[in-house]
Structure formats: C-alpha cells, structure tokens
C-alpha cells in the first residue's frame, strides 16, 4: 500500500489526532452532499460551545477561577475563554487576539488549525464551514453566564475572512456597542 505523504505531512504539521480528522472529514462529507453551509455550522457550533463550556466548568475551571475572573473586563474574560477553549479542545498552536476600533479580532493560523474542513477534511467548497466564530461566542457567554460577546455579522460580509494563512473573525463587547 502506497503512503499518502501529503496526508502524512499534514498530520505531522498540524499535530492531528483521530478526533480532528474525524470531525473535519465528517463536516467535509456532509458538505459534499450539499446539506451543509456556514449558517448550519453556526447553529451547531453555538450548541457545541455551550457544551464545551460545561465541560470546562467541570474539568478546568474552579470556583476560585470564577471569583478571580469576576473582576475582569469583558475583553479579558474573552481572552481567558479563548485560551480555555484551546486547552479543552486544542484548535491550533497559533491563535491571536487583538483589539481594533473597539472590536476584538480573533485570528487562527489556517495551516495549524486541527479542525479545518478544507485543510484537514479536504473539503471541496467555495465558502467556509468554520465552527469557531460561533463556538467561541457561545463558549464565552456560557462560561461567564452573560451575553457580553457578540459575533459581528454584517450583510454581504462573511463571518470569517481569510488573510494569507489566517482565518479572522470579529466580535464586539455587547455592552460597548449599546
């Protein structure tokens, strides 16, 4: 049997495990039947984000953590949430967060993302099927029992924009935008 060196290199580069390959290729498979789009992924990701927050509360987040974090700003809490998601569900070794014009920008390096339907699951698609914009929002809001973080959704602009090797999504602190 011939070794698929491209696949093997991808596994090594991204440090993939079976669950990453399963998820990404499963999403790619559903997409190939034409029954999946970014809107459906967003709905499912919101639910998954809430469940991952519940897991984090049980396994990685103590009562003292919650008390300490209660004094943090919404932006600081979101930063902690992003790190916690990446601990509970290792997404990528390269996730960045910055503030720009009052918005919070999250960037995930595409070439190290462990769940990309295109890069890992080899999906043939025009748009995106990224679970993380909505998942990060719902995880944060569930873990803090708030609705402080809001994914920015603008007409005719995708939730996720690719810039070079980075997938970028924007959030606003809801209380800052009201």
Buried (B, 14 or more C-beta within 10 A) or exposed (E): EEEEEEEEEBBEEBEBEEEBBEBBBEBBEBBEEEEBEBEEBBEBBBEBBBEBBEBBBEEEBEEEBEEEBEEEEBBEBBBBBBEBBBEBBBBBEBBEBEEEEEBBBBBBBBBBBBBBBBBBBBBEBEEBBBBBBBBBBBBBBBBBEEEBBBBBEEEEEBBBEEEEBBBBBBBBBBEEEE
